[in-house]
Amino acid sequence: MFFYVYVLQSIKSKEFYIGSTRNLVRRVKEHNLGLNQSTKPYRPWKLIYYEASRNRIDAKRREDYLKTSEGRRLLKRRVKEYLFSLRFARNSTTRYV
């Protein structure tokens, strides 16, 4: 059994949410259904990053680390290409036929 640390990004407001869970698919669905009060106003969410751990303690420790300023810097480096592609797509006026 794996435990997951995950990062969601709000499609609407570009906010990030970091959490941990045993069932990643179910948890993302719960966020998008509005079952979590802290993420409900920012729906819909998309999963942009996750890590697997063998036990709950390691996953929780990693979640707590990613919520620190140092952890957020690491996370930004890890998803740099993804974030760049979003910025490029938003600012691009090029039309493809």
Secondary structure, 3 states (H helix, E strand, C coil): CCEEEEEEEECCCCCEEEEEECCHHHHHHHHHHCCCCCCHHHCCEEEEEEEEECCHHHHHHHHHHHCCHHHHHHHHHHCHHHHHHHHHHHHCCCCCC
